[in-house]
Amino acid sequence: MTPEKIVILTGAGISAESGLSTFRDAGGLWAQHRVEDVATPEAYQRDPTLVHAFYNARRTRAAEAEPNAAHIALARLEAKHPGDVLIITQNVDDLHARAGSRNLVHMHGRLMGALCHACQHRWPAPREMRATDPCPACNAAQTRPDIVWFGEVPYGAEIIDPALSAADLFVAIGTSGNVYPAAAYAQHTARLGAHTVQINLEAASNARDFAESHFGPATDVVPKWVESILRR
Ligand code: APR
């Protein structure tokens, strides 16, 4: 069979069963914190210590978490179809990479990355980061997590846009479909002829954009869905 071009978008739901909080579920991160206090450039300028505390806690939890069966199944799919599977993740944890996925774009950045707000230099993040940590390149004391905050431009468009145009199959896993541009990918790829699949605990806000839906926990549904693809 001709390998299909498969584009997979993941959200916080795929890491939920690894013990990491989602954003909009009951008790999620946006129930505990205000976006404007911890996830905007203005928040960082106003109170960098509070912003770093938010991300330091998430970095520690992500480092202690393990990839789950859903992450591992997606890495297996890529291994069987090298070059034909791209994961676009909204997640900032490193569980896809630790599960073995390689063709991977972190469109909202990475907890394990540090970024200099002054010169844009990037380096591996220490477990606990402070704004006053000097930049290894320019020595400025404007260190921030390498995270794309609300109001900033997501990473990876140069990879994402061509991949969406070429997709035969677009699959969204564990995302509530509330944040753009990712929430528009299903409608966009469907218009270009791709088959669209939603895998989630419940119907996402953009559920009507999908031709096929599978509801249930990612660690149960994703491995079964991958097996159905590999059997074709
Ligand atoms: N299995 C599958 N899906 C799950 C599971 C699970 N075990 N647990 C939760 N979900 C689903 C929820 O039903 C929800 O639809 O995952 C989705 C998580 O939605 P959000 O919390 O909104 O997370 P996400 O869609 O990734 O948010 C997108 O918003 O705040 C920004 O930058 C942040 O990247 C994030 C973006």
Boltz pocket constraint, residues with backbone or C-beta under 6 A from the ligand:
constraints:
  - pocket:
      binder: B
      contacts: [[A, 10], [A, 11], [A, 12], [A, 13], [A, 14], [A, 16], [A, 17], [A, 22], [A, 23], [A, 24], [A, 25], [A, 28], [A, 90], [A, 91], [A, 108], [A, 148], [A, 173], [A, 174], [A, 175], [A, 176], [A, 177], [A, 178], [A, 179], [A, 199], [A, 200], [A, 201], [A, 202], [A, 203], [A, 204], [A, 216], [A, 217], [A, 218], [A, 219]]
      max_distance: 6.0
